[in-house]
Amino acid sequence: MSEMISKLKASSTNGQARLSAMQAIQDIQVQSTSLVTYQSRGSVLIIAEPAEFEKVKASMAALDSVHTPMVSKLEGHPGEFSAFVEGDKGEMNLAMLKGDKTKYFDLVLDLSAKPYWQREMQPFGYFAPKGDEAVQFAIEQIEEMQGEFEKPKFFEYNENICAHGRRGLEACRRCLDACPAEAITSLAEKISVDPFLCQGGGTCATVCPTGAIRYAYPRLNDTLNRVRRLLQAYNEAGGQHATLLIHDSEAGEEWVQEQLSELGEHVMPFVVEEAGSVGMEMWLSTLAFSAHQVVILLQASQQKVHDALASQLEYARSLLTGMGFDANRITVLDSEQGAGSLASVASFTDSAEPLPVASFMLLDEKRYTLRGAVDHLYQHASEQPEVIAMPAGAPFGQISVNKDSCTLCMSCVAVCPAEALSDGNDVPKLNFHESSCVQCGMCSKACPENAITLESRYAFRNDWAQEQRTLHEEEPFCCTSCGKPFATQSAIGLIQEKLSGHHMFQSEEQKRRLLMCEDCRVRDMFAQELNS
């Protein structure tokens, strides 16, 4: 950041305020995370046609390498890349054919016309360069990659609140679809993230509706602490109309430095590990901390990141416009767009009065943070509706229940990952907390009667969103033998209807047992056998 600060203009009050603000956050520490360790002995697999291999043969002579024109399967990560080729007896492990004691390669140089992996974020240790200059640079990196290497573990996963699956049902797939490194796989009722393949893209945490996946380095509260301190320092130094330009720590930072002369002095570059790792909870919090505008700079090559953030941008803008704010207060910018586009975004002005800096507690909890930011914006909004409709897929809303169909079987309660639904304990009742609902659809998939309908919306009134609402309730049906409540009136009626033609429930005794609890039903069966 010091290099960035040294290039900042400070020819105006805003420029001086920006300089003071960025200096104010230089020494803020963030909470550490665990590390992922790689081991490399320097064993390299080169995938290339003979002509391509000849071009690099001399440069690779000092390395322990194996050359093959193609592989049938490649999997793994640095230190444990497994490569297979087709042989007379099927697929064979290439490292073992070479005679290695291990069946793995440490690194891969893929020079094939169509690289084996087409991921937007390639695994560490896998190189698929294009062009002589890029190939030579890759070889230089490979030569240095021997020994032990460490990188942060970028994520934390809480399967207890994951909306991916429950009881054989699958609902949410957002993280799997959004991961540019393809490091996430489905394990039926939960997901698995390979820490070796994860490159910290962060879109999994951005699109996760429950917060089951969290970005761990830096954590949300650490990032927001830096943002709030930055904007406080800017305001204290007399700065106005602050624009936060969020960019990543590599290509984005280089691009921003090249375009600094085109930026207004009210625009503050804010570096994050990956631009896709921050979502609407961070964007809206930044506005709540008094920023005039938030601009997110994305790399053009990362289509999955663009797609993931496009939906998040739509949700955030719906909230803003619902409160009367200009939707362009949050804008995504492509790194291939010219300086003119950036200058146009950076010169955005809104006639709305500057907001006071929000003071809600900074926690590493996605939905709490989002609610706190929206509540602050709502307090100072020109329009204050009680509720607004949201685009389909938004992680906010309510459900409605068809009372004529619902039997209060509580299948929906059993699968709800966010505990938005609850039962009435000993009373046949279905309760709902709208503030917890993420609209994952698990409840509607689990309902055997198709009685549940989802509605995407955002309730600004806290009493609406957080109070417990009863969606459906009935008088309990009591056992005709012992009097214990064990089902609902509608459930018993449905059972009688469905079993009316069944051969096992034709006699009066069999029909009578349908009206008994499970204990009395068993006792009645044995009593009949003993008396017969």
N, C-alpha and C positions, 0 to 999 in steps of 0.2 A: 504493500500500500504506500510505502514511503516514496517509491518511484512515481506512483500516480500523483501523490500530493505535490511533489516537486514540479510537476508539469501543469498544475492547475493555475488558471488566471486568477488574479485577485485585484482587478482594476475598479471594482465597484463594491458597494456595501454587501451585496449578495456574494460577491467573490470572496471578500474577507470573511464573511460568515461561513461560507462553505469550507474555507481553509481551516478555520477554527473548529468547525464541526467534525471534519475528518480527522484532525489531529486528536480530538477529544476521545475518539473510540479506538485509537491505535493500540492501546495497552489493555483493552478489555479482554479478559481471559474467558475461554469457553470450557465447558465440562468435557473431560476426555472420554474416550470410548475404548473398547477392547480392540486388539489388533489381530489381523489375519496374517499368518506367516507362510511364505513360500520358500522352497528349497530348490536350487538349480545347480546341477553339476556341469551344465554347459552342453548337454546332449541335445542336438538340434535335428529336427526333421525338416527336410527341404522338399516341398511339393512343387515340381517344375518339369516341363518338357525338357528333353536333352539340350536343345538349343539355348533355352533360358538358363539352364543349370551351368552350361559352359561359360556364360557371362559372369557368373559369380563364383565359379569354382576356385579360382585363385584366392579371392578374398575370404573364402570359408575354409581354406586349407588347414588353418590352425585349430579349427573347431572339430569336436567329435560329432560328425554329421552323417546322416543317411539321406540318400536321394531317391525319390520315387516320382514317376510322372503323374500318379493319381492315387487316391485312397478311396476305399469303399465306405469307410466310416471313420470319423474323427470325433473324439469326445474328451472331456476332462478339463484340466486347468493347469497353470504353470507348475512344473515339477511332476505332473501326472497326466500328460496328454497321451491318450491311447489311440493308435492309428492301426487300421486294419486294411488289408488288401485281399482281393479275391484270388484263391488258389485252387488247385485240383480238389482239395478237400473242404472247400468253402472258405469262409473268412479266416484269415490268419493274422495274428498280432505281429506287426512289422518289427517292433523292438526285439521280440523273442526270436524272430527269424534271423535277426542280426547277430544273435548270440548273447545279448545283454542279460545280466542277472535279473534286471528289472524289466518289466513289461511296459515301461513308460518312457516318453520323451519329455525333456524339460521345456523345450521351446519349439515353436513351429514358424518356419518361413514359407509362406504360401505364395508362389509366383505363378500359379495357374491363371489362365485367361479368365476363368470364373472362379473366384475364391470359394473354398468349401463352405465357409461361414459368411453369411451376408448380413450379419447383425450390425445395427447402427453403432453399438459400442462393443468392440471386439474384446475378448478376454485378454488380460495382462499376459504377455508372453507369446501371443499369437500375432504375427505380422503378415499383412497382405498388401504390401506397397505397390503403387503403380508409378512407373517412370523410373529412369536410371537414378536420378537424384534421391528419390524416396527409397529405392532399394538399397543404395549405399548407406543412407542414414539408418535404415533398419538393421543392416549388418553391423554397423558400429554400435548400435544399442545392444544387439545380441551378444557381441564380444564382451560387453561389460556386465552382462547378466549371469554371473556365476556367484554362488554363495547363498546367503539368506536374505530375504527381502520381506518387508512388512508394509502393510497398508491398513488404514482404519476399517473397522467393521462399521459400515455406514447405516445399518438398519437394526431395529428391534421389532420383534413380532410377538403379539399377544393373541394366541389362537382362541382364547375364550371369548373375544368380542369380534372375531373374524366372521364376515357375512358370506364367505365363499360357499360353505355347505353345512348342512345339518341333517342327520337321520336319512342319509341317502339322497338328499335333494341338493342341487347346485343352484346358487343364485348369483352372487357377485363374482365377476371375473375381471374387474377393472385393473387390478395390479398386473395380472398375467398379460393382458392386452397392451398395457402401457409400458412395460419394461423394455428399454432399448437394448439391454444386454442379454435378454432372454434367460435371465437367471432364476426365474420363478416357475415352479411347476405345481400342478394340482395333485394333491394327495387325497382325493375324494372329498372329505369334509373339512380339510384345511389346506393350506398351501405350504410350500417349502421354498426357501430362498437359499441358493448356493452362495455362501460368502466369498468363495474364490472367484466366481464369475461376476458377482455384483461389482459394478464400477462406480457406484454412488450417484447414478443418474437421478434418483429421488422421485421419479414420477409415480412410483408405487405408493409412496407416502402422500403425495399430492392428491391422487385420485381416490385413495382409500376413504370410504364414507364414515367408518367408525373410528379410525385411528388405530386399527389393529397393527398396521405397519407404521412405524415412526422413523423419521430420519434422525440418526443418532449422533452425527458429527458434521456440523454443529446441531444441537437440539433446538427445537422451536423457540423455547424461552430464551436461550442464549442469543439467537438471531434477533429476536424482538427487543431484547435488552439493548443491543447495539443500535438498532433502528431508533428506538425511543431516545436514547442518549444523543444520537446524531442530530435528530430533529430538535431536541431541547437546546442543544448547543447552538444550532443554526438560528433558532428563534431568539435566544439570549443575545446573540451577536448582531441582531437587527436584520437578519435575512427575511425575505418574503417569497411567497409562492414556490416553496421547495418542491422540486421534482426528484424522486429517487429513481435512478437508473440501475436496475438489477441486472448483473451480468455474471458469467462464470469466471473461474480463476485461470483459464488458459486462453482459448481463442477469443473469448469475449473481451477479456482484459486487454489483449493486444489490439483488438479492433477499436475499443473505446479510446485507447491512448492515441491511435491514429486520427481519431475524429474529435479530439478534445477542442480543437480550435473552432469547431462548428457548434459546440454546446454553449448554451447560455450559462451564465455564472450562477444561476439558481439551480442547476442540475448537478446532483451529487452522485457520482458512480458508487455503487455498493456491490462489492464482490461477494459471491457465494460459491460454494464448491461446484454446484451445477444449477443453472437457472431453472431447470425443471423440478428442482427439489423444493421449491417454495410455491405455495398455492394461495387460494383466496383468503385463508385465515391470516396469512402474512400480508397480503396486499391490502385487505380491508383494515387490518391493524395499523398499517403504515399510514393510511388516510386518517384513521382515528388518532394517530399520534401527530396530526397537523400537516401532513404532506399534502401538497396541492395536487400532485399527480404521481402515479406509479407507472414506470415503463419497464417491461421485461424484454431483454435482448436475448433472442434465441439463435442458435446456429442453424443455418439452412438445411444441413445434412440430416438433422434429427427429426424425421417426419413423425415418429411415434410421440416425441415430446411435444411437437406442435399440436398433434391431434388431442393429446391428453389435456394440454393447457387451453385448447380452444373451448372445450366443454366447461372447464373451470372458469374461464373468462366470461362465458355466457351466463353462468349462474351468478357470478359476482356482479356483473353489469345489471342483471335483472334486479338484484337487491338495491343497487345504487339508484336506478331509474325509478324503482318503486318508492324511494324516499325523496325523489326530486333532484338527485344529483346528476351531473353530466356523466354519461356512460364512459366517455373518453378519459375520465380520471384514471382508469386502468387501461393500459394499452400494451399489446405485444408487438415487438419489432423484430424483423428478420435481419440477420447480420449481413445479408447480401443486398439489402436496400441501401441506397446511397446516403451520403451525408445530408442531402437536402431533406430526405424523409425524416431523418433523425432530428434535424433542426426544426422541422415543422411540428413534430411531436413535442419536442422540448419547449417550444414557444407557446404551447397550449395555455390558455387562460380561461378561468371560470369566474364569473361575477360573484359567486357565493363567498360569504365572509369566511376568513380563516377559522378553523376549529381549534378549541383549546385542546391541549395534549391529554389524551385519555390516561386514566390512572388505574385501570383494572390490573389485578395481580397477574404476573407473567408466569404461567405454568406450562409444562410440556404436555399439553392436552389440547388436541385439535378443536373439538367442538366447543369446549369452554372458551377458548380463545376467540373463535369465530363469533360466538354469541356475545362476548364482551365487546368486540369491535363493532358489531352491528348495533348493539344497544346504545353505544356512545354516538355513533353516526345518527341514529334515529332521534336521539334527544335534541340534536342540533339540525335536523332536517327541515326542509321547507314543506314537505308533505309527510304526514304521519298516519298512513293507513293502518288498520288493525291487522290486515292480512293481505298478501298478494299471491297471485298465481306464479308458479315457477316453471321453467322448462322441464320437459320430461327427462327423467334421469337425475334431477337434482336431489341431493341427499337430505331433503327436508320435506315434511308433509304429514298428512294424516291418512288414516284408513277408515273406510266405512264398512259396515257389516249388514248384510241382508238378514234381518231378524226372522224372516219367514223360513230361511234356509238353515241358518246357524243352529247347531244343536249344542253349542258350548262344550264341544269335545276337548277343547284346549290344545289341539294339535298346533295351532299358531303360537301359543305361549311356549310350547316345548322347543320350538325352533328359532324363536326371535333372538338374534345375537346381541341386540342392543338393550334388551329388557324393556322395550317400549310397551310390550304387552304383558299383562299379569292376570292371574285368576283371582277369585274372591275367597280363596282358602276354602272354607266349608260351605260357601254360598255359590250357587251357579251364576257367576258373573265374569264378564270380560272387561278388563280395565285397560286404559291406554294413556301413555305419556307422550305427547307430540314432540316435545323437545328432544327425546331420545330416538325417535324414528328416523332411520336413514333411507327408507324407501327401497330396501334391497329386494323386496318381493318374496322373501322366504315364507312369510305367513300365508300369502295367497297361494303359493305352490303347495303348501302343506295342507291347506283346507280341503277336506274330502267333499265338501258340499259346494265348493266354488262360491263361497258367500262373501269373500273379502275383495274390496276394490281399493286401489291406491290412488292418492291424489297429491301431486307435487305442489307444495305451497310453502310460504313462510309466514308464520304468525309472529308479528312484532310484539303483541301483548304477552308479557310474561305469564300472566295468569292463564291465558289460553294455552300457551305452549308447555307450561310446566305443571299445571294442575292435572290431577288424575281424573279422566273422564270415563264414564261407564258406557261402553258401546252396546252391550246387550246383557240382559239378565233375565232369569226365570225363577219361578218357584221350584224348589227341588221336588223330585219324585221320591217318595218314601217307600221302603220295602213293605210289601203287603203282609209280610210275616212278622218282622221284628220292629218295623217302623223307622229303621235307620235311613236317612237320606243318602242315596247312592247314584243318582242320575238326574237328568232333567226330564220334564214332561215331554218335550219335543223329541229327545233322544229315544225315550221308550216308545213313543208313537212311531218313530221311524223304524225302530227295530221290529216292532209288530208288523208294520207294513211290509218290510223287506222279507220277513220270514213267514209271511202268511201262507205261502204256497210250498214251503219247505217240508219235506216228508218227515223230518225229525220233530216238527212242531205242529202236529195235527190234533193230538189229543188235548183234552181240557187240562190234564195235569202238566203237559209240556208247555202249553200256552201260559199257565199260571206261573210257571217258574221264571218266565221272562220278566215278571213283575217283582221278583225277589232279588235281594242283594246276593253277591257271590257266595257268602257263607251259608245263608239260608237255602240257596239253590242246591248246594252240595248236600246239606243235611236232609233236604226233602227227597233227593234222589236215593240216598242210602236208606232212608226210612221206608221208601216204597219197595226197595229190593228186599229189606228184612221182612216186610209184611206180606210179600208175595210167596 
